[in-house]
Amino acid sequence: METLSTITKVEPVFEIVPDATMTPLSIDDFDPKKHIDFKPPSKTYTMSDIKLNNSPISGFAVSEPFQLFTPEAVQRMRTEIFKPEVTHNFQYSSNLASCQLRGYAAKAAPFIYDTWKHPETLAIISKVAGVDLVPEMDFEIAHINLSNMSEAQKVAELATIRDRQLTEQDEGISGCPWEDDKPIVDWHTDAYPFVCVTMLSDCTTMVGGETALRTGNGEIIKVRGPQMGCAVVLQGRYIEHQALRAFGMTERITSVTSFRPKDAHIPDDTVLTTVRAISDLSELYLQFSEYRLEILEERIRHQLKVMREASKGGKKFNTHAMKLFLKEQEEFLVHMNKEMVQDELVVKGAIDDSHLFSEFNAIKKRKAVEQ
């Protein structure tokens, strides 16, 4: 069985294509006054808008794309992710996505790391989501999804789209939805409560590239893809979604940073289903354990304070409340233990369907097997 005890190094498949119109990049540290260009989203959608129940955290579902970073900030990010140190040592693939960069930011990308740790960046993401958020853990800062093709492939795919559009018009079915059989990232729910997806490619000639969301009644809706430097915030732990292909581009590079609520008393439903097989397990499990135990520590300190203040006030010890607190923490630890699968049992690149909660994917897979 191939496991993640060692990480396979993959030869890089991308090279930097800097914007020829830009002046040489600075080497300054991240500066929100220079590198953030925030313009609020035109609209945000609630879970009820897409016919889903509110999560234990929030009724927020997804935002429309909004401007977040300046062109220079994007180019600085591209420069860091294409460093040989990053592309050689932090590249992963799975049955959900063919090329990803993970776990590199804290070790090899100081500009990217500082960007997503900065209080002003966090304030913006929290404002859009309607919840105070912090990065899930350092390993999940600026996960990169990569896809590319040659100029000839781009032209051929655009021609295919055009032929399809003409056929639909001839048959009177123009505008009917169709399913992408080769998505950048297939149907999934995220491991973590919230994600911010930022576009790092020039989308001027892009056709497609949307994020498809599955609604509560099984319908598919699409959120348009962001332009370069723009972002989308999604409560991805609770919404099945898929990153659709972008045509008319030789590359599509997105940066995905995961977030969780800052408040330790808000439920944390983080799972590791979709990330174990594409991670350095030693790093992932260490950081997962660290922040979860910090949450537990804060909850225990709060409970101690409540108990002591009640005692000083002459109140009788609340046995029922204490037992309820202990039960909740037991469940918290059981869940944590369940997510930390033994290293030798994790198959590299293999992600199962346990992260999906709708019946539609199960039906689709059964049909595929029958065929």
Residue, then its C-alpha position, 0 to 999 in steps of 0.5 A: m500500500e502506498t502511504l504518505s510516510t514519504i511524499t513523492k516529489v513531482e517535477p514542476v509543470f508551470e513556469i512564471v509568466p509575469d505581467a509584461t506591463m508591470t514595473p519590477l516587483s518590490i521585495d517589501d513585506f506585505d503592506p495592506k495599504k499597498h497590497i489590498d484593494f478591497k471592494p465589497p461583494s455585490k451580493t452574498y447568498t444565504m443557506s436558505d437562498i440555496k435551499l439548505n439549512n443553516s450550519p451550526i456556525s452561520g446562515f452565510a453560504v457564498s459571496e459573489p466575487f469581490q476585488l481583494f488584492t492589487p496586481e502587484a500582490v498577485q504577482r508577488m504571490r505567483t513569484e513565491i508559488f513558482k519557486p523551485e523550492v515550492t514546486h518541487n517539495f510541496q506538490y500533490s495530486s489526488n483523484l479529486a484534483s491533479c495538481q496542487l501545492r500545499g503546506y508551503a506558505a509558512k516555510a517558503a512563502p513569507f509574503i503569502y503567509d503574512t498576507w493571510k495572517h494580517p489583521e486587515t485581511l482577516a477583518i475583510i474575510s470575517k466581514v464578508a462571512g459575517v463571522d470572526l474567522v482565523p486561518e484554520m492552520d498554517f498548513e492550509i494557508a494558500h493551498i494552490n489548485l493548478s491546471n494548464m494547457s498549451e496554446a493549441q489545446k486552448v484553441a481546440e477547446l474553444a472550438t469545441i465549445r463553439d461547435r456545441q453552442l451552434t449545435e444547441q442553437d440548431e436543436g433549440i436547446s441553447g442555454c440548457p445546463w450541462e455537466d463538466d466531465k473534467p472539472i478542475v476539482d470534482w464534487h466535494t465538501d471542504a474539510y474546513p468551515f470556510v474558504c476564501v478562493t482567490m484567482l491568481s491567473d489572468c481571466t480576460t479571455m476565460v470562458g467558464g471557470e465557475t464554481a458549481l454549487r449543489t442546492g438542497n433540492g439537487e439543482i446545480i447553480k453556478v457562481r461566476g469565477p473571480q477575475m485576477g486579484c478577486a476572491v470568493v468566500l464560501q462556507g464550503r464545509y456544508i455545501e457540495h461544490q465543484a470547480l469547473r474548467a476554464f476555457g480560453m486560458t492556458e492556465r488557471i491558478t487559484s489560491v484557497t485559504s481555509f478558515r474557522p471561527k475565532d470563538a472557541h465556543i462555536p462548534d468546530d466540525t472540521v474533518l480531514t477526509t479530503v486532506r489526509a491523502i494530500s498532506d504531510l501527515s506529521e505536519l497536518y496532525l500536529q497543527f490539527s492537534e494543536y489548535r483543537l487542544e487550544i480550543l479545549e483549553e480555552r473552553i476548560r478555562h471558561q468553565l472553571k471561571v464560571m464554576r468559581e464565580a458561581s461558588k463565590g456567589g454562594k450558588k449550589f454546584n450545577t451538576h447538570a451543567m457540568k455533565l453537559f459540558l463534559k459530554e460535549q468535550e468528550e464528543f469533541l475529543v472522540h471526533m478529533n481522534k476519529e479524524m486522525v487515521q493512523d499514518e499507515l492506513v492513509v493511501k496517498g492521493a485516494i479520497d473517498d466519498s464520505h465527505l459528501f452528504s447528498e444522495f445525488n453523488a451516490i446515485k451518479k456513482r452507482k450508474a457509472v458502475e452499472q455502465 
